[in-house]
Amino acid sequence: MLKVFETKDGCILQVSVKPRSKEFKVVVEENAIVVFCTEDPVKDRVNKELVKELSRVFHRPVELVSGFSSRDKRVLIKGVHGCEVDDCLKRV
């Protein structure tokens, strides 16, 4: 089951980040969301790319909540419900 938690501010996604990939993409596996980022994990570059690109994917503001220096991160997608997140992830 995917790690999607609804809050009063939006939804929190638990994602696993793979830096230094050839292209940015989001892959939904059986029980995980894997985000392939093109940036190096130096000077917060991966985190900035993650927030920017996920904002484009969901068409909503995105904020990094935890995992600033880890590959496992939690991001808050503001103003969205869980069913909207599920629909968007199915299209990825």
C-alpha positions as CSV (number, residue, x, y, z in Angstrom):
1,M,0.0,0.0,0.0
2,L,1.3,3.5,-0.9
3,K,2.3,5.8,1.9
4,V,-0.2,8.6,1.5
5,F,-1.5,10.4,4.6
6,E,-4.3,13.0,4.6
7,T,-3.9,16.0,6.8
8,K,-5.8,19.2,7.3
9,D,-3.3,21.0,5.0
10,G,-3.2,18.4,2.2
11,C,-1.6,15.0,1.7
12,I,1.8,13.7,2.9
13,L,3.6,11.3,0.5
14,Q,6.4,9.1,1.6
15,V,8.9,8.8,-1.3
16,S,12.2,7.2,-2.0
17,V,14.6,9.4,-4.0
18,K,17.2,8.1,-6.4
19,P,19.7,11.0,-7.3
20,R,21.9,11.2,-10.4
21,S,19.3,9.7,-12.8
22,K,19.2,10.5,-16.5
23,E,15.8,12.1,-16.3
24,F,13.3,13.1,-13.7
25,K,10.5,10.6,-13.3
26,V,8.1,9.2,-10.7
27,V,7.6,5.5,-10.5
28,V,4.8,3.9,-8.5
29,E,5.8,0.4,-7.4
30,E,3.7,-2.0,-5.4
31,N,4.2,-0.4,-2.0
32,A,6.5,2.6,-2.7
33,I,6.8,5.8,-4.7
34,V,10.3,6.1,-6.2
35,V,11.3,9.5,-7.6
36,F,14.3,9.6,-9.9
37,C,16.1,13.0,-9.7
38,T,18.8,14.3,-12.1
39,E,20.6,16.4,-9.5
40,D,23.5,15.4,-7.3
41,P,22.7,15.2,-3.5
42,V,24.9,18.2,-2.8
43,K,23.9,21.6,-1.4
44,D,20.1,20.7,-1.3
45,R,19.9,20.4,-5.1
46,V,18.0,17.1,-5.0
47,N,15.5,18.5,-2.5
48,K,14.9,21.6,-4.6
49,E,14.4,19.6,-7.8
50,L,12.0,17.2,-6.0
51,V,9.8,20.1,-4.7
52,K,9.8,21.9,-8.0
53,E,9.0,18.8,-10.2
54,L,6.4,17.4,-7.8
55,S,4.7,20.8,-7.9
56,R,4.5,20.4,-11.6
57,V,3.2,16.9,-11.5
58,F,0.4,17.6,-8.9
59,H,-0.3,21.3,-10.0
60,R,-0.1,22.2,-6.3
61,P,2.4,23.7,-3.9
62,V,4.7,21.0,-2.5
63,E,6.8,21.3,0.7
64,L,9.5,18.9,2.0
65,V,8.5,17.9,5.5
66,S,11.2,15.4,6.6
67,G,14.2,13.5,5.2
68,F,16.2,16.5,4.2
69,S,19.5,14.5,4.2
70,S,18.0,11.1,3.6
71,R,16.9,9.2,0.5
72,D,13.5,8.5,2.2
73,K,11.5,11.7,2.3
74,R,8.1,13.0,3.2
75,V,6.6,15.7,1.1
76,L,3.4,17.7,1.8
77,I,1.2,18.4,-1.2
78,K,-0.9,21.3,-0.1
79,G,-4.7,21.6,-0.6
80,V,-5.2,18.2,-2.1
81,H,-7.2,15.1,-1.1
82,G,-5.9,11.5,-1.1
83,C,-8.1,10.4,-4.0
84,E,-6.7,13.3,-6.1
85,V,-3.2,12.1,-5.3
86,D,-4.0,8.5,-6.2
87,D,-5.5,9.6,-9.5
88,C,-2.5,11.7,-10.4
89,L,-0.1,8.9,-9.4
90,K,-2.0,6.4,-11.6
91,R,-1.3,8.7,-14.6
92,V,2.4,8.9,-14.0
